[in-house]
Amino acid sequence: SIFAGPSSRRWSKASRQAEPEIPSGVYLWGTVGGGKTMLMDLFYDTLEGQSRDIKARRVHYYDFMQDVHRRMHEAKKQAPPRDISRWDTYQPFDPVPLVGDSLVEESWVICLDEFQVTDIADAMILKQLFAYLFDKGVILVATSNRPPRDLYKNGISRSHFLPFLDMLEEKCATVSLDPGVDYRRKNLGGADKLFFNTSNPEEQAEDSLNGLFKFMAAQETDRVGEMTIRIKGRDVHFAKACGGLLDCDFNELCARPLWTNDYLKITQVFHTVFIRNIPVMSQKNRTESRRFICLIDTLYDHKIRVIGSGMEDYWNLFQSDAISHQQRLDESRMLIDDLGLKAADQ
């Protein structure tokens, strides 16, 4: 039973009794706005009513990986000191069991929203971590915009990640949810306009955004001006803010080296974020595209209002222009070197 918990599903050699079969998880994928997150949240909300013994956690993928990286860092602090008498011998330390045990102790049903792997470090961690979690009986319920086999598609050293995909398909039932309708977009029919196309002169994007910001700023108890927020010991400066309003150009948020920590901090400081001049994105500016996806996912998951403008309607901002394999290698070479991988592994 799913309600028994991992500890009661283990094999007992003394009694020669086999553990009960562990239920499969669910990997739910489909286009944006199709209702994946809603279904997962409905499932998660029913768990407490089923049994208070169920230890479950509902978390966004980026938040989950940020937490895993933090736990990995703490676990490495517990590594035994190197034996200097064996200085010429490789002395590995595996933090995965410590991290895995801490996760299992807190929750053995993990509901993971917006599963998408774009970073090689995350890809390698996921392979080892979930092998450990699944072995402990953890059940994964995940949502994603793409099927399992498209995760980390065209990523660096993807061959090392493929065993995780086999494991994911074995442990989770894959369900496609593709109604062909973006219900979030459909429900905006009578709502105030929150996105403006800069290539359409009739929308007067700049004037509209300025008017909205001025109106909202009048409700804040602060002045309009520059703002600097401190994130993990460093200062991140923004050119224009007012109380809970942040007014940014796309480059200010996505062309700078900002990532999950920074975007999470934004959700804690601001309730509304203006993002101006969003360009059309493709593989040719994939670094900025990845940051933008991370930003929007984080803001959406924390219910932050987003008002923006772009060169296309927002549903056409992502194009399929590709880059060559050599361009992809050149762009990622620094990351390959940092992780000690070989270009021949591509």
N, C-alpha and C positions, 0 to 999 in steps of 0.2 A: 504494500500500500504506500502511496505517496506521503501519507501522514505518519508513517512509522519513524521516519528520520533515518539518516545514514547509519547511526550507531547500532540500531536494532536490525539492520539488514545485512550484517556481516556473517561470514561463514563461521560456524562453530565446529571445530574439529572434535571436541569432546562429545558433543551430542550427535555428530554426523548429520546434522540437519542443514539443508541448503538454505541460503538466504532467499527471501521472497524476491520475485522479479522486480527490478527497478523500472518504473514507468519511463517511457521515452519522453524526452523534452519535445518542444515544438519550435521550429524555425519558420516564421511567418514572413513572407516577402511579397512585395508588390509595388506599384507605382505610388508616388506621393499623394497624400490626401485620400487614400483608399480605405482607411479605417483600421490599419494594423495596430497602431498604438492604442486606440480605443479598445480593441478586443483584448489586448494584453492587459490593459489596466482593469478591465472588467474581471478578467481571471484573477489578477492580483488582489483586487478588492474583495473577492469571495473567499480567499484563503483563510482569513481570520475567523469567518463564520463557520468554516468547516472544522477547524481545530486550532486551539490556541497554542498547540505544541509545534505548529508549523513555523519554521524559521525561514522567512522569505525576505527578499530584498528586491526592490524595483529601482533601477538606476539607468541613467543614460550611458551609452558606450564610452563617451569621452570622460565622463565623471568616473566611471569604473576603472578605466585604464590609468587615470591620474591617481586614483587610490592605490592601484596595484603598484605603480612606480614608487609611490611613497612607502608602501610596505616592503618592497624589494630593497629600498635604500636602508630602511630600519633593520631589515633582516641581515644585510651585509655587515652592519655594525657588530653583529653577534658572531661573526666568523672567527674561528680560533686563530691566534697569531701564527704566522708562518714559522715553520721549523727551520731556523737558519743553518742548522747542521746539514740540511738537505736543500741547500740553496739552488742546486742545479736540477731539482726535481719539481715537476708541475704539481702544485698543491691546490686543487680546485675546491671551491665551496659552492654548494647549490642552495640558493635561498628559496627555491620554489616550495619545498615541503613546509617551511616555516610560514610562508605567505599563504599557501593552500590551507594549512590547518587553521590559521586565523580567520580565513574566509568561511570555512566550513563551520567553525564554532559560532559564527554570527548568522549564517544563512546557508541552507542547503537547497533552497529553491531560488534561483537567480533569474529575475526578469530583466533582460538587457535590451534597451530600446535603441533603435538606429544603429545596428551592428554594421560597421564598415571599417575595413582594415586598409589604411593608407600608408602606414609607417613600418619599415622593416623591423625596427626594434620591437614594436607592438606585435608584429607577426610572429617573431621568434618566441616572445614571452607567452603569447596565447597558446602556441603549440605545446609548450612544456607545462604551463599552468593548468590548462583544461584537461590534459592527459591525467594529471594528478587529481583534479577535482572530480572528473568523471569516475575515476577509479575509487574515489571515496563515496560515490553515490549521489553526487550533486546533480540536480535536474536543472537544465537550462531552457528557458523560454525566451526567444529572441525575435525581434523584428528587424527587417532590413529592406532597403530599396532594391536589392539584387539577390539572385539565387546564390546558394553556397559556392558553386563552382566559379562564380564571378568575383568572389572576395579576393582582394589583393591582386586583381587581374593586371598583368603586365608589370607587376612589382619586381623590385630587385631581388634576386635569389629566390624567386617564387617556388622553385623546386623544393626548397627546404620547408615550405609552408604547406605543401600538398598533403602530407600525412594528417595535418589538423583537419583539412576538409573531409578526408575519409572518415575520421573520427567523429566529426560534426554530423555527417550524414548517417552514421551508424547510431549515434546516441539521440538524435532529434528527428522527428517526423517533419519533412519539408512540406509546407503548405503554401500554395500560390494564391494570393489575394489580389486580383487585378480586375476591378470592376470597370475600368475604363473611364472612371469619373473621379475628378478631384473634388471631393465634397467640401473641403475647406475653401477652395476657390469658388465653388458653386454657392456657398452660403454667404459670400461677400457681396451678393447681388445688390442688396439695399444698404450696404454699409458705407461709411465715409471712405473716400478714396485715400489710400495709404501708400500707393506706389505711382510714380510719375515717369513717363517716357520722355527723356530729354530730346529725342529725335522728332517728337511730335510737337510742333509749335503751339498747337491748340491747347495743350495741357499746361503750358507756362510753368514748367517744372520748378525752376528756381524761385519764381515769385510765390508759387503755391507752398513750397517747403518753408520759405522765409515767413510766410503768413502763419503757417501752422506752428512753427517754432515760437514766433512772437506771442501767439495766443496762449500756448501752453506755458511759456515762460512767465506770463502774467499771473499764473496760478501758483508759481513757486515762490518761496520765501528766501530768495537769493538773487544775486546779481548775475548778469551774463558776463562771462570772462573765461580765461584759461583755467585749467584745473590739472593738478598732478596727483595721481593716486599711487600709493606704495604697494607693490606686489612682490611678495617673497624677497624682501630686502632690496628691491630696486624700484626706481621711480619711472612711471609711465606717464608722459605728458600728453594732454589733449588741448587743442587750440580753442575750443568753444564748448562751454557747458553752462548749465544753470540749474542748481539744485539736483533734482532727479532726471534732468534732461541732458543727453549727450548728443552733440551735433558734430558729425565727422564726415570727412571725405573717405571714399573707399580705400585710398592709399594709406590713410592714417591708421586704418584698422587691419588691413590685409597685406600691405606692401612692407610693413615693418615686421621684425621677427617676434610676433605675438602668437600665443597658442592657448591651450586650454586654461591654464592658470589665470592668464590675463582676462580671458573672456568670462570666466567664472566670477572674477572680481568685479567686472562691469555689471553683472547681474545683481551683485550685492549693493552696488552704489547707485545705479540708475534704474528707473522704471520705464523709460522711453529712450530709444536710440535712433537717431537720424543717420542714414547711410547715403551719402550723395555720390553721384557719378559712378555707379557700378558698371564696369565694362562688360562686354561679351567675353565669356570665359571658355577656354578649351585646354587641350593638352599643351598649347603653346605658352600659357601662363598658369601652369598647373599648381605651382607653389601658392600663388595668390588664391587660386580656386579652392585648394584644400583648406586654406585658412578661412575663406569665406564660408565654406560648408560647415566647418567647425564652429564658426561664429554664429551662424544662423541656427544650427542645431542647439547650441547652448542657450541662445536667447529664447528660442521657441520652448525648449524644455522647462525653462524657468519663468515662462509667461511674461516675458519682456516685450512691450510694444515696439514694433519696428516700422519706421516710415522711411521710404527710400526713393531714389531716382536712378535710372539706368538708361543705357543706350538702346535697350530693347524692352518690350514687355517682360515682366519678371519670369514668365514661363518659357521665354526664349533666350534667357541669358547664357545658358550652357549650350555650346555648339560642339560638333564632333571633329573639329580640325585636329589632325594627328601630328605628332612629331616623330622624327626618325629614331630608330633604336640608338644610334650614336648620340643624338641630342639628349636622349633620356639618360644614357650612361654619363655623359659629361656633366649634366645638371646634378647627378647624384653621386659624383665621384668622391666628394668630401665625406659624405655619409658612409660610403663603402669603406674608405680608409679608416674612419673613426671606429667602425665596427669590426675591423680586421678581416673583412671578407675579400675575396678575390674576384676581379672582373670576369674571370673565366667561369664563375658560377652562374653567370647570367643566363 
